[in-house]
Amino acid sequence: MLDFSKLKRMPLSQRYNKVNLKDIINPEQDIGVLDNKELTELAERVVSAHRANKQIIIMIGAHVIKVGMSLFLIDLMKRGVIKHIAMNGATPIHDFEIAHQGATSEDVAKNIEDGSFGMAHETGQLAER
């Protein structure tokens, strides 16, 4: 049997977070032209598929949410472009933390070293509801 008595949990509000609401990118905001060949090609393929009435399914990892792209995904869902999103387990954690407290992305290297990684109380308790 595991002994959890020495486990130290902390309130999410006391954890340092690297991403805050101000970091979330607004789709209505002019963010300039991204000089990225692969991203441009992806966007062109998505537009082409949407115009051809194809079903668009996106598969994402946590960094998509963590770097502030959630509003783009929401906008594309509202417009009917994206029909389904598949994600890994860390993605809803970042989404929950942003919704709950307006910040996410703990300092993994620091928190692994001192044993506090993943020990925020609310993330585990409230997200499971």
MODELLER restraints for C-alpha pairs under 7 A, 6 or more apart:
rsr = mdl.restraints
at = mdl.atoms
rsr.add(forms.Gaussian(group=physical.xy_distance, feature=features.Distance(at['CA:8:A'], at['CA:119:A']), mean=6.98, stdev=0.5))
rsr.add(forms.Gaussian(group=physical.xy_distance, feature=features.Distance(at['CA:9:A'], at['CA:119:A']), mean=4.80, stdev=0.5))
rsr.add(forms.Gaussian(group=physical.xy_distance, feature=features.Distance(at['CA:9:A'], at['CA:120:A']), mean=5.75, stdev=0.5))
rsr.add(forms.Gaussian(group=physical.xy_distance, feature=features.Distance(at['CA:9:A'], at['CA:121:A']), mean=5.63, stdev=0.5))
rsr.add(forms.Gaussian(group=physical.xy_distance, feature=features.Distance(at['CA:10:A'], at['CA:119:A']), mean=6.16, stdev=0.5))
rsr.add(forms.Gaussian(group=physical.xy_distance, feature=features.Distance(at['CA:10:A'], at['CA:120:A']), mean=4.98, stdev=0.5))
rsr.add(forms.Gaussian(group=physical.xy_distance, feature=features.Distance(at['CA:10:A'], at['CA:121:A']), mean=5.55, stdev=0.5))
rsr.add(forms.Gaussian(group=physical.xy_distance, feature=features.Distance(at['CA:11:A'], at['CA:120:A']), mean=5.52, stdev=0.5))
rsr.add(forms.Gaussian(group=physical.xy_distance, feature=features.Distance(at['CA:11:A'], at['CA:121:A']), mean=5.34, stdev=0.5))
rsr.add(forms.Gaussian(group=physical.xy_distance, feature=features.Distance(at['CA:11:A'], at['CA:122:A']), mean=6.67, stdev=0.5))
rsr.add(forms.Gaussian(group=physical.xy_distance, feature=features.Distance(at['CA:12:A'], at['CA:120:A']), mean=4.91, stdev=0.5))
rsr.add(forms.Gaussian(group=physical.xy_distance, feature=features.Distance(at['CA:12:A'], at['CA:121:A']), mean=6.28, stdev=0.5))
rsr.add(forms.Gaussian(group=physical.xy_distance, feature=features.Distance(at['CA:12:A'], at['CA:122:A']), mean=6.16, stdev=0.5))
rsr.add(forms.Gaussian(group=physical.xy_distance, feature=features.Distance(at['CA:16:A'], at['CA:106:A']), mean=6.07, stdev=0.5))
rsr.add(forms.Gaussian(group=physical.xy_distance, feature=features.Distance(at['CA:17:A'], at['CA:103:A']), mean=6.07, stdev=0.5))
rsr.add(forms.Gaussian(group=physical.xy_distance, feature=features.Distance(at['CA:17:A'], at['CA:104:A']), mean=5.23, stdev=0.5))
rsr.add(forms.Gaussian(group=physical.xy_distance, feature=features.Distance(at['CA:17:A'], at['CA:105:A']), mean=5.15, stdev=0.5))
rsr.add(forms.Gaussian(group=physical.xy_distance, feature=features.Distance(at['CA:17:A'], at['CA:106:A']), mean=4.77, stdev=0.5))
rsr.add(forms.Gaussian(group=physical.xy_distance, feature=features.Distance(at['CA:17:A'], at['CA:107:A']), mean=6.87, stdev=0.5))
rsr.add(forms.Gaussian(group=physical.xy_distance, feature=features.Distance(at['CA:18:A'], at['CA:104:A']), mean=6.57, stdev=0.5))
rsr.add(forms.Gaussian(group=physical.xy_distance, feature=features.Distance(at['CA:18:A'], at['CA:105:A']), mean=5.32, stdev=0.5))
rsr.add(forms.Gaussian(group=physical.xy_distance, feature=features.Distance(at['CA:18:A'], at['CA:106:A']), mean=6.21, stdev=0.5))
rsr.add(forms.Gaussian(group=physical.xy_distance, feature=features.Distance(at['CA:18:A'], at['CA:107:A']), mean=6.99, stdev=0.5))
rsr.add(forms.Gaussian(group=physical.xy_distance, feature=features.Distance(at['CA:19:A'], at['CA:66:A']), mean=6.85, stdev=0.5))
rsr.add(forms.Gaussian(group=physical.xy_distance, feature=features.Distance(at['CA:19:A'], at['CA:103:A']), mean=5.48, stdev=0.5))
rsr.add(forms.Gaussian(group=physical.xy_distance, feature=features.Distance(at['CA:19:A'], at['CA:104:A']), mean=5.31, stdev=0.5))
rsr.add(forms.Gaussian(group=physical.xy_distance, feature=features.Distance(at['CA:19:A'], at['CA:105:A']), mean=5.83, stdev=0.5))
rsr.add(forms.Gaussian(group=physical.xy_distance, feature=features.Distance(at['CA:20:A'], at['CA:102:A']), mean=5.76, stdev=0.5))
rsr.add(forms.Gaussian(group=physical.xy_distance, feature=features.Distance(at['CA:20:A'], at['CA:103:A']), mean=4.20, stdev=0.5))
rsr.add(forms.Gaussian(group=physical.xy_distance, feature=features.Distance(at['CA:20:A'], at['CA:104:A']), mean=6.57, stdev=0.5))
rsr.add(forms.Gaussian(group=physical.xy_distance, feature=features.Distance(at['CA:21:A'], at['CA:102:A']), mean=5.26, stdev=0.5))
rsr.add(forms.Gaussian(group=physical.xy_distance, feature=features.Distance(at['CA:21:A'], at['CA:103:A']), mean=6.17, stdev=0.5))
rsr.add(forms.Gaussian(group=physical.xy_distance, feature=features.Distance(at['CA:23:A'], at['CA:68:A']), mean=6.04, stdev=0.5))
rsr.add(forms.Gaussian(group=physical.xy_distance, feature=features.Distance(at['CA:24:A'], at['CA:68:A']), mean=3.93, stdev=0.5))
rsr.add(forms.Gaussian(group=physical.xy_distance, feature=features.Distance(at['CA:24:A'], at['CA:69:A']), mean=6.60, stdev=0.5))
rsr.add(forms.Gaussian(group=physical.xy_distance, feature=features.Distance(at['CA:25:A'], at['CA:68:A']), mean=5.37, stdev=0.5))
rsr.add(forms.Gaussian(group=physical.xy_distance, feature=features.Distance(at['CA:25:A'], at['CA:69:A']), mean=6.09, stdev=0.5))
rsr.add(forms.Gaussian(group=physical.xy_distance, feature=features.Distance(at['CA:25:A'], at['CA:71:A']), mean=6.86, stdev=0.5))
rsr.add(forms.Gaussian(group=physical.xy_distance, feature=features.Distance(at['CA:26:A'], at['CA:71:A']), mean=6.21, stdev=0.5))
rsr.add(forms.Gaussian(group=physical.xy_distance, feature=features.Distance(at['CA:27:A'], at['CA:71:A']), mean=6.45, stdev=0.5))
rsr.add(forms.Gaussian(group=physical.xy_distance, feature=features.Distance(at['CA:27:A'], at['CA:72:A']), mean=5.59, stdev=0.5))
rsr.add(forms.Gaussian(group=physical.xy_distance, feature=features.Distance(at['CA:50:A'], at['CA:81:A']), mean=6.12, stdev=0.5))
rsr.add(forms.Gaussian(group=physical.xy_distance, feature=features.Distance(at['CA:55:A'], at['CA:83:A']), mean=6.27, stdev=0.5))
rsr.add(forms.Gaussian(group=physical.xy_distance, feature=features.Distance(at['CA:56:A'], at['CA:81:A']), mean=6.65, stdev=0.5))
rsr.add(forms.Gaussian(group=physical.xy_distance, feature=features.Distance(at['CA:56:A'], at['CA:82:A']), mean=5.09, stdev=0.5))
rsr.add(forms.Gaussian(group=physical.xy_distance, feature=features.Distance(at['CA:56:A'], at['CA:83:A']), mean=5.60, stdev=0.5))
rsr.add(forms.Gaussian(group=physical.xy_distance, feature=features.Distance(at['CA:56:A'], at['CA:84:A']), mean=6.96, stdev=0.5))
rsr.add(forms.Gaussian(group=physical.xy_distance, feature=features.Distance(at['CA:57:A'], at['CA:82:A']), mean=6.02, stdev=0.5))
rsr.add(forms.Gaussian(group=physical.xy_distance, feature=features.Distance(at['CA:57:A'], at['CA:83:A']), mean=5.84, stdev=0.5))
rsr.add(forms.Gaussian(group=physical.xy_distance, feature=features.Distance(at['CA:57:A'], at['CA:84:A']), mean=4.81, stdev=0.5))
rsr.add(forms.Gaussian(group=physical.xy_distance, feature=features.Distance(at['CA:57:A'], at['CA:85:A']), mean=5.85, stdev=0.5))
rsr.add(forms.Gaussian(group=physical.xy_distance, feature=features.Distance(at['CA:58:A'], at['CA:84:A']), mean=6.41, stdev=0.5))
rsr.add(forms.Gaussian(group=physical.xy_distance, feature=features.Distance(at['CA:58:A'], at['CA:85:A']), mean=4.94, stdev=0.5))
rsr.add(forms.Gaussian(group=physical.xy_distance, feature=features.Distance(at['CA:58:A'], at['CA:86:A']), mean=6.29, stdev=0.5))
rsr.add(forms.Gaussian(group=physical.xy_distance, feature=features.Distance(at['CA:59:A'], at['CA:85:A']), mean=5.77, stdev=0.5))
rsr.add(forms.Gaussian(group=physical.xy_distance, feature=features.Distance(at['CA:59:A'], at['CA:86:A']), mean=4.64, stdev=0.5))
rsr.add(forms.Gaussian(group=physical.xy_distance, feature=features.Distance(at['CA:59:A'], at['CA:87:A']), mean=5.66, stdev=0.5))
rsr.add(forms.Gaussian(group=physical.xy_distance, feature=features.Distance(at['CA:60:A'], at['CA:86:A']), mean=6.36, stdev=0.5))
rsr.add(forms.Gaussian(group=physical.xy_distance, feature=features.Distance(at['CA:60:A'], at['CA:87:A']), mean=4.96, stdev=0.5))
rsr.add(forms.Gaussian(group=physical.xy_distance, feature=features.Distance(at['CA:61:A'], at['CA:87:A']), mean=5.70, stdev=0.5))
rsr.add(forms.Gaussian(group=physical.xy_distance, feature=features.Distance(at['CA:61:A'], at['CA:88:A']), mean=5.53, stdev=0.5))
rsr.add(forms.Gaussian(group=physical.xy_distance, feature=features.Distance(at['CA:61:A'], at['CA:91:A']), mean=5.94, stdev=0.5))
rsr.add(forms.Gaussian(group=physical.xy_distance, feature=features.Distance(at['CA:62:A'], at['CA:88:A']), mean=6.88, stdev=0.5))
rsr.add(forms.Gaussian(group=physical.xy_distance, feature=features.Distance(at['CA:62:A'], at['CA:90:A']), mean=5.30, stdev=0.5))
rsr.add(forms.Gaussian(group=physical.xy_distance, feature=features.Distance(at['CA:62:A'], at['CA:91:A']), mean=3.91, stdev=0.5))
rsr.add(forms.Gaussian(group=physical.xy_distance, feature=features.Distance(at['CA:62:A'], at['CA:94:A']), mean=6.84, stdev=0.5))
rsr.add(forms.Gaussian(group=physical.xy_distance, feature=features.Distance(at['CA:65:A'], at['CA:91:A']), mean=6.58, stdev=0.5))
rsr.add(forms.Gaussian(group=physical.xy_distance, feature=features.Distance(at['CA:65:A'], at['CA:94:A']), mean=6.60, stdev=0.5))
rsr.add(forms.Gaussian(group=physical.xy_distance, feature=features.Distance(at['CA:65:A'], at['CA:95:A']), mean=6.59, stdev=0.5))
rsr.add(forms.Gaussian(group=physical.xy_distance, feature=features.Distance(at['CA:66:A'], at['CA:94:A']), mean=6.26, stdev=0.5))
rsr.add(forms.Gaussian(group=physical.xy_distance, feature=features.Distance(at['CA:66:A'], at['CA:105:A']), mean=6.73, stdev=0.5))
rsr.add(forms.Gaussian(group=physical.xy_distance, feature=features.Distance(at['CA:76:A'], at['CA:82:A']), mean=5.69, stdev=0.5))
rsr.add(forms.Gaussian(group=physical.xy_distance, feature=features.Distance(at['CA:77:A'], at['CA:83:A']), mean=6.61, stdev=0.5))
rsr.add(forms.Gaussian(group=physical.xy_distance, feature=features.Distance(at['CA:93:A'], at['CA:123:A']), mean=6.89, stdev=0.5))
rsr.add(forms.Gaussian(group=physical.xy_distance, feature=features.Distance(at['CA:94:A'], at['CA:104:A']), mean=5.69, stdev=0.5))
rsr.add(forms.Gaussian(group=physical.xy_distance, feature=features.Distance(at['CA:94:A'], at['CA:105:A']), mean=6.90, stdev=0.5))
rsr.add(forms.Gaussian(group=physical.xy_distance, feature=features.Distance(at['CA:96:A'], at['CA:127:A']), mean=6.61, stdev=0.5))
rsr.add(forms.Gaussian(group=physical.xy_distance, feature=features.Distance(at['CA:97:A'], at['CA:103:A']), mean=6.08, stdev=0.5))
rsr.add(forms.Gaussian(group=physical.xy_distance, feature=features.Distance(at['CA:97:A'], at['CA:104:A']), mean=5.44, stdev=0.5))
rsr.add(forms.Gaussian(group=physical.xy_distance, feature=features.Distance(at['CA:97:A'], at['CA:123:A']), mean=6.74, stdev=0.5))
rsr.add(forms.Gaussian(group=physical.xy_distance, feature=features.Distance(at['CA:98:A'], at['CA:104:A']), mean=5.69, stdev=0.5))
rsr.add(forms.Gaussian(group=physical.xy_distance, feature=features.Distance(at['CA:108:A'], at['CA:117:A']), mean=6.32, stdev=0.5))
rsr.add(forms.Gaussian(group=physical.xy_distance, feature=features.Distance(at['CA:111:A'], at['CA:117:A']), mean=4.48, stdev=0.5))
